[in-house]
Amino acid sequence: MGMILTAVFARTDTVYGLLYGGWGLFLAHLIALFIVIFFSFCGSFLLFKMTDYLIPLRVTDEQEQQGLDISQHGESVVLSVLV
């Protein structure tokens, strides 16, 4: 938000923001914003894939059928205690 509003309200001797009729600075900020979005998405996706490769983020079908309490934590819930 701040990156876009800087391009809207900027005013110096040579550069004018969108509010003062200058489109160049606003377009430059939009292009920079999309570059940052793309870079952040690619970096996050790469970290996600590396983490998923080292420590799988999904459980297997067998673990899901068995129950995640037992397969992931090694504990079970006794219903008579809860009632």
Secondary structure in CASP SS format (residue, H / E / C, confidence):
PFRMAT SS
TARGET T0000
AUTHOR 0000-0000-0000
METHOD secondary structure of the structure
MODEL  1
M C 1.00
G H 1.00
M H 1.00
I H 1.00
L H 1.00
T H 1.00
A H 1.00
V H 1.00
F H 1.00
A C 1.00
R E 1.00
T C 1.00
D C 1.00
T C 1.00
V C 1.00
Y E 1.00
G C 1.00
L H 1.00
L H 1.00
Y H 1.00
G C 1.00
G C 1.00
W C 1.00
G H 1.00
L H 1.00
F H 1.00
L H 1.00
A H 1.00
H H 1.00
L H 1.00
I H 1.00
A H 1.00
L H 1.00
F H 1.00
I H 1.00
V H 1.00
I H 1.00
F H 1.00
F H 1.00
S H 1.00
F H 1.00
C H 1.00
G H 1.00
S H 1.00
F H 1.00
L H 1.00
L H 1.00
F H 1.00
K H 1.00
M H 1.00
T H 1.00
D H 1.00
Y H 1.00
L H 1.00
I C 1.00
P C 1.00
L C 1.00
R C 1.00
V C 1.00
T C 1.00
D H 1.00
E H 1.00
Q H 1.00
E H 1.00
Q H 1.00
Q H 1.00
G C 1.00
L H 1.00
D H 1.00
I H 1.00
S H 1.00
Q H 1.00
H H 1.00
G C 1.00
E C 1.00
S C 1.00
V C 1.00
V C 1.00
L H 1.00
S H 1.00
V H 1.00
L H 1.00
V C 1.00
END
